Amino acid sequence: MNGRITTADGLFAVEYWTVSYISGPLLVAERVGEVGYDELVDVVTPAGETRRGQVLEVEDDRMVVQVLGGTQGLNRPGTSVRPRGEVAKMAVGQNLLGRILDGSGDPIDGGPPLSPDDYRDVNGEPLNPYARAHPEDFIETGVSAIDGLNTLVRGQKLPIFSGFGLPAMELAAQIAEGARVPGDDEGFVVVFAAIGVTQREAAFFRRRFAGSAALERSVLFLNLADDPTIERLLTPRAALTVAEHLAWEEGRHVLVILADVTNYCEALREVSAARREIPGRRGYPGYMYTDLASLFERAGRVRGRPGSVTQLMILSMPDDDVTHPIPDLTGYITEGQIVLSRELDRRGIYPPIDVLPSLSRLMNEGIGEGKTREDHRAVADQLYASLSRGKELRRLVSIVGEGALSDDDRRYLAFADRFEERLVGQGARRRSIEETLDLSWELLADFPESELKRIKPEIIERYRPS
């Protein structure tokens, strides 16, 4: 049975009482009229409560709706669906800076209602590849292992691969506090989307942001683990919609931090199972690659526009398995990865960034004279070479013992320890790129000039400590 009702604004709307199937966060309604894909609907419960929903699929006269408030308390004869004739939109504008929002974009900080400049479709619009400018210019995160050896570039997509239990969330908050674009602090903002986090983690982010000046230049989205599953799929899209407006309309440099993408993918798998879709690898939907790309490819720079959107996403690897579908597919879309090490974490080194398997494919575009410093590339190459040899010697020592090493070998072995303890293990303090490079030269000072084969003699003469 279908009917027509009058809405609060005096318009007519069709209400469908033809719900035939309810499972998980989804419901199916039959014999529907003109309803569009991604259209918003109101789901009216048997108790008269209204919940927001979104159309996932339309086939002939049948529609599949994802209910953002969950389907608990719904039944087939007592539930109706009322299309709203519009797609999901997110409030955007400068007034969102300093606000804390839930996963749907509603304020939860006790402040006044949002007064946005506009409302935009959360799905955004893909950037024209021809209009894209090549990512360049350095973003200083304040973390030496990233700035010095795996540099983040404005417009880049760079994931942080972490194991469960490693301090990835703490690192994300530290970067949100300390990141900046040198020479343009006023134009730099952070949009932080916490996806599927626990109450403890949400309280940590609230406390961390409120206790520093970071909140004044940030928009914080908090989607909790006990929030409806569907909201987890909406949170990163709402955050990216806010970021795109700040970048393309306001000319700001926006760093979007998504934590944790694994929780997003688990929600995607749950919805796919509820839709009875044929599963792909490890039960994840076959379109997960396309879905992740629709998020990550919203980063970049546009020719002729001053703003930029840079993405840094936290990704927890089940069983520390880098071949798991989530990190595996992410690696095909993004431009490198930062890898956290459980072994460094056990040794009390924070942040526990494993430098050798980490990579920033756009590093060369954002470093050098006029961007960081002229010695940056050469110093990074020398650090990589020396650390690699030191780690090889560690494995050798575990077999033959340290007594079999030459003096040169002992020097490299000691360098690897000092590098991890001093340069990587900087703790919670922030370092500028100049401090990072100066510390790198201090660590290399024990090597004779003949061993610094990756650095030109004139650079050694100019920067090496006496």
C-alpha positions in Angstrom: 0.0 0.0 0.0 1.4 3.4 -1.0 0.0 6.8 -0.1 0.6 10.5 -0.6 1.3 12.8 2.4 1.9 16.5 2.8 5.3 17.5 4.2 6.0 20.3 6.6 6.9 22.7 3.8 3.5 22.1 2.1 4.8 19.9 -0.7 3.5 16.4 -1.6 5.6 13.3 -1.1 4.9 9.6 -1.8 5.1 7.2 1.1 5.8 3.5 0.3 4.4 0.8 2.7 5.9 -2.0 0.6 8.9 -3.1 2.6 9.5 -6.7 1.8 12.9 -7.5 3.3 15.1 -6.2 6.2 18.6 -7.4 6.9 21.5 -5.8 8.8 21.5 -2.1 7.8 19.4 -2.6 4.7 15.8 -2.8 3.7 14.1 -3.5 0.4 10.9 -1.9 -0.8 8.8 -3.1 -3.8 6.5 -1.3 -6.2 8.2 2.0 -6.0 8.0 4.9 -8.5 10.6 7.3 -9.7 13.4 7.0 -7.2 17.1 7.7 -8.0 20.4 6.1 -7.1 22.0 7.7 -4.0 18.7 9.6 -3.3 18.0 10.3 0.4 14.8 8.8 2.0 13.1 9.0 5.3 12.4 5.7 6.9 9.4 5.9 9.3 9.5 3.2 12.0 6.4 1.5 13.5 6.8 3.8 16.5 6.7 6.9 14.3 10.4 7.7 14.5 12.0 9.0 11.3 15.5 7.7 10.3 17.5 8.9 7.4 18.4 6.4 4.6 20.0 6.4 1.2 19.1 4.4 -1.9 21.9 1.9 -2.8 20.3 0.2 -5.7 17.3 0.6 -8.0 16.1 -2.3 -10.2 12.7 -2.0 -12.0 10.2 -1.1 -9.3 12.4 -2.3 -6.4 14.9 -0.3 -4.3 17.5 -1.2 -1.7 17.9 1.4 1.1 20.7 1.7 3.6 19.3 3.0 6.9 21.8 5.3 8.6 20.2 4.8 12.0 20.2 1.1 11.7 17.2 -1.3 11.3 16.7 -2.2 14.9 13.0 -2.0 15.8 11.8 -2.1 12.1 9.3 -4.6 10.8 7.9 -5.1 7.3 4.2 -4.2 7.8 4.8 -1.2 10.1 7.7 0.5 8.3 7.3 3.0 5.4 9.8 4.8 3.1 9.4 8.3 2.0 11.8 9.6 -0.8 13.1 13.1 -0.3 14.1 13.9 -3.9 17.7 14.9 -3.1 21.1 13.3 -2.6 23.2 13.3 0.6 24.8 16.7 1.1 27.4 18.1 3.6 27.6 21.6 5.0 30.8 23.4 3.9 32.5 26.7 4.6 35.1 28.4 6.8 32.8 28.4 9.8 33.4 24.6 10.2 36.9 25.2 11.3 37.3 24.6 15.0 34.2 22.3 15.1 33.8 18.7 16.2 31.2 16.8 14.1 29.8 13.2 14.1 30.3 10.9 11.1 27.2 12.4 9.4 28.5 16.0 9.8 26.3 17.1 12.7 28.0 19.1 15.5 28.7 17.2 18.7 30.9 19.8 20.5 28.1 21.7 22.3 28.6 24.7 20.1 26.0 26.6 18.0 24.3 25.1 14.9 26.4 25.2 11.8 26.2 28.3 9.6 27.6 27.0 6.4 28.4 28.8 3.2 26.8 26.1 1.1 25.7 22.4 1.0 27.6 20.0 -1.4 27.0 16.5 -2.6 29.1 14.2 -0.4 30.2 12.1 -3.4 31.9 15.1 -5.0 33.0 15.3 -8.6 36.1 13.6 -10.0 38.9 16.0 -11.0 39.5 16.3 -14.7 42.9 14.5 -15.2 43.9 17.2 -17.7 43.3 19.9 -15.1 45.4 18.2 -12.5 48.7 19.8 -11.6 51.6 17.5 -10.6 52.0 17.3 -6.8 54.9 19.3 -5.5 56.0 21.5 -2.6 56.9 20.2 0.8 54.5 19.6 3.7 56.4 19.5 7.0 54.8 17.0 9.3 57.3 17.6 12.2 58.2 13.9 12.1 61.9 13.3 11.1 61.4 9.8 9.6 58.8 11.2 7.3 60.2 14.7 6.5 63.7 13.6 6.1 63.4 10.2 4.3 59.8 9.8 3.1 58.7 13.3 2.4 55.0 14.2 2.1 54.3 16.4 -0.9 51.3 18.8 -1.3 48.6 16.9 -3.3 49.9 13.4 -2.5 48.1 10.3 -1.2 50.3 8.6 1.4 49.1 5.7 3.6 50.5 4.7 7.0 50.5 0.9 7.3 50.2 -0.2 10.9 49.6 -3.3 12.9 46.9 -3.5 15.4 48.1 -2.2 18.8 50.8 0.1 17.3 50.5 3.8 18.0 49.2 4.8 14.6 46.4 7.0 16.1 48.9 8.9 18.3 51.1 9.5 15.3 48.1 10.7 13.3 47.2 13.2 16.1 50.8 14.3 16.3 51.0 15.0 12.6 47.6 16.9 12.7 49.1 19.1 15.4 52.5 19.7 13.8 51.9 19.7 10.1 52.4 22.9 8.1 53.3 24.3 4.7 56.5 26.3 5.1 55.8 30.0 4.3 52.0 29.6 4.3 50.9 28.7 7.9 47.7 30.8 7.6 46.5 28.9 4.5 47.0 25.4 6.0 44.2 23.5 7.6 43.6 19.9 8.7 40.4 17.8 8.2 40.6 14.8 10.5 38.1 11.9 10.1 38.2 9.3 12.8 36.3 6.3 11.4 34.9 3.5 13.7 37.0 4.5 16.7 36.3 3.5 20.3 35.1 5.8 23.0 38.6 5.9 24.4 40.1 6.9 21.1 37.4 9.5 20.5 38.1 11.0 24.0 41.8 11.0 23.2 41.3 13.0 19.9 39.0 15.5 21.6 41.5 16.0 24.4 44.5 16.2 22.1 42.9 18.7 19.7 41.3 20.8 22.4 44.5 21.0 24.4 46.4 22.6 21.5 46.0 25.3 18.9 45.4 22.5 16.3 41.6 22.6 16.7 41.4 26.3 15.5 42.6 25.3 12.1 40.9 21.9 12.0 37.6 20.1 11.4 37.3 16.9 13.4 34.9 14.2 12.4 34.3 11.4 15.0 32.5 8.2 13.9 32.3 5.8 16.8 32.5 2.0 16.6 28.9 1.8 18.1 27.5 4.2 15.5 25.5 2.7 12.6 27.6 0.8 10.1 26.4 2.9 7.3 27.7 6.1 8.9 31.2 4.7 8.5 30.8 4.8 4.7 29.6 8.4 4.9 32.3 9.8 7.2 35.3 10.0 4.8 33.1 11.3 2.0 31.7 14.1 4.3 35.3 15.0 5.4 36.6 15.1 1.8 33.6 17.3 0.7 34.6 19.8 3.4 38.2 19.6 2.3 37.4 20.2 -1.3 35.4 23.3 -0.6 38.2 24.7 1.5 40.8 23.9 -1.2 39.1 24.8 -4.4 36.8 27.6 -3.2 38.8 29.1 -0.4 42.3 28.5 -1.7 43.5 26.6 1.4 46.1 23.8 1.6 44.2 21.0 3.2 45.6 17.9 4.8 43.0 15.2 5.2 43.8 12.4 7.7 41.6 9.3 7.5 41.9 6.9 10.5 41.2 4.0 10.1 40.5 2.9 6.6 40.4 -0.7 7.7 37.2 0.1 9.7 35.7 1.7 6.5 36.5 -1.5 4.5 34.9 -3.7 7.2 31.7 -1.7 7.0 31.9 -2.1 3.2 32.1 -5.8 3.6 29.2 -5.9 6.1 26.9 -4.0 3.7 28.0 -6.2 0.8 27.1 -9.3 2.8 23.7 -7.8 3.7 23.1 -7.3 0.0 24.0 -10.9 -0.7 26.7 -10.0 -3.2 29.2 -12.5 -4.4 32.3 -11.9 -2.2 35.8 -11.4 -3.5 39.1 -11.9 -1.6 38.6 -12.8 2.1 34.9 -11.8 1.8 35.5 -8.2 0.7 33.4 -7.0 -2.2 34.9 -7.2 -5.6 34.4 -3.5 -6.1 36.5 -2.5 -3.0 39.4 -1.3 -5.2 37.0 1.1 -7.1 35.4 2.3 -3.9 38.8 3.1 -2.3 39.9 4.8 -5.5 36.8 7.0 -5.4 38.0 8.3 -2.0 41.8 8.5 -2.5 41.6 10.1 -6.0 39.9 13.1 -4.5 43.4 14.3 -3.5 45.5 16.5 -5.7 46.1 20.0 -7.1 44.4 21.8 -9.9 46.0 24.0 -12.4 45.3 27.7 -11.9 44.0 27.3 -8.4 46.1 27.9 -5.3 44.6 25.3 -3.0 45.4 21.6 -2.6 44.0 18.4 -1.0 46.6 16.0 0.5 45.6 12.7 2.0 47.3 10.8 4.8 45.4 7.7 5.7 45.9 5.2 8.6 45.5 1.6 7.6 45.6 -1.2 10.2 46.9 -4.5 8.6 45.2 -7.7 10.1 47.9 -10.0 11.4 50.5 -7.4 10.2 50.0 -8.9 6.7 50.9 -6.4 4.0 49.4 -8.8 1.3 46.0 -8.5 2.9 43.5 -7.1 0.4 43.1 -3.7 2.1 46.8 -2.7 2.1 47.4 -4.5 -1.1 44.7 -2.6 -3.0 45.7 0.7 -1.3 49.2 0.3 -2.5 48.1 0.3 -6.1 46.2 3.6 -5.7 48.5 5.7 -3.5 52.0 7.1 -4.0 54.0 5.2 -1.5 53.6 4.0 2.1 54.8 4.7 5.7 55.3 1.4 7.6 55.2 1.1 11.4 57.4 -1.6 13.0 56.3 -3.8 15.9 60.0 -4.5 16.7 60.8 -0.8 17.1 57.6 -0.4 19.2 58.8 -3.2 21.5 62.0 -1.4 22.0 60.2 1.8 23.1 61.0 3.8 20.0 58.3 6.3 19.1 57.2 6.8 16.4 58.1 3.3 15.4 58.6 4.0 11.7 60.5 1.4 9.7 62.4 3.5 7.3 63.6 0.9 4.8 60.3 -0.5 3.6 58.7 2.9 3.7 58.6 5.0 0.5 57.3 8.3 -0.8 57.2 8.1 -4.6 56.8 11.9 -4.9 59.6 12.8 -2.5 61.9 14.2 -5.2 59.2 16.7 -6.3 59.1 18.3 -2.9 62.7 18.6 -1.7 65.9 20.4 -2.6 67.0 24.0 -2.8 64.2 26.4 -2.5 61.9 23.8 -1.0 63.8 22.1 1.9 67.6 22.3 1.5 70.0 21.5 -1.2 71.6 18.6 0.7 68.3 16.9 1.4 68.4 14.2 -1.3 72.0 13.3 -0.9 71.7 13.1 2.9 68.6 10.9 2.6 70.4 8.5 0.2 73.4 8.2 2.5 71.2 7.5 5.5 69.4 4.8 3.6 72.7 3.2 2.5 74.3 3.3 5.9 71.2 2.0 7.7 70.7 -0.8 5.2 74.3 -2.0 5.8 73.9 -1.7 9.6 70.7 -3.9 9.5 72.5 -6.5 7.4 75.3 -6.6 10.0 72.7 -7.1 12.8 71.6 -10.3 11.1 75.2 -11.4 10.6 75.9 -10.7 14.3 73.0 -13.0 15.3 74.8 -15.8 13.5 78.5 -15.3 14.0 78.7 -12.9 16.9 80.0 -9.3 17.1 83.6 -10.5 17.6 83.9 -11.4 14.0 83.2 -7.8 12.8 85.8 -5.3 11.6 86.1 -1.8 12.9 84.2 -0.4 9.9 81.4 -3.0 10.4 81.1 -2.0 14.1 80.8 1.7 13.0 77.8 0.8 10.8 76.3 -1.4 13.5 76.5 1.5 16.0 75.1 3.9 13.4 71.9 1.8 12.9 71.3 1.9 16.7 71.9 5.6 17.0 69.7 6.3 13.9 66.7 4.5 15.3 67.1 5.8 18.8 67.8 9.5 17.9 66.4 10.3 14.5 63.4 7.9 14.3 62.7 7.9 18.1 62.1 11.6 18.5 59.1 11.1 20.8 56.2 13.5 20.8 58.4 16.6 20.2 58.2 18.4 16.8 61.2 18.8 14.6 61.6 21.2 11.7 63.2 20.0 8.5 66.4 22.0 9.3 66.7 20.2 12.7 66.1 16.8 11.0 68.9 17.5 8.4 71.3 18.8 11.0 70.8 15.8 13.2 71.4 13.6 10.2 74.8 15.2 9.7 75.6 14.6 13.3 74.8 10.9 12.9 77.0 10.7 9.8 79.9 12.5 11.4 81.5 9.3 12.7 82.1 8.1 9.2 85.2 9.2 7.3 84.6 11.3 4.2 85.6 8.4 2.0 82.5 6.4 3.3 80.0 9.1 2.4 79.8 8.0 -1.2 76.3 9.3 -1.8 77.1 12.9 -1.1 79.2 15.2 -3.3 82.4 16.6 -1.7 81.2 20.2 -2.0 78.0 19.4 0.0 80.1 17.6 2.6 82.4 20.6 3.0 79.5 22.9 3.3 77.3 21.0 5.8 79.4 18.5 7.7 80.0 19.5 11.3 83.6 20.3 12.2 
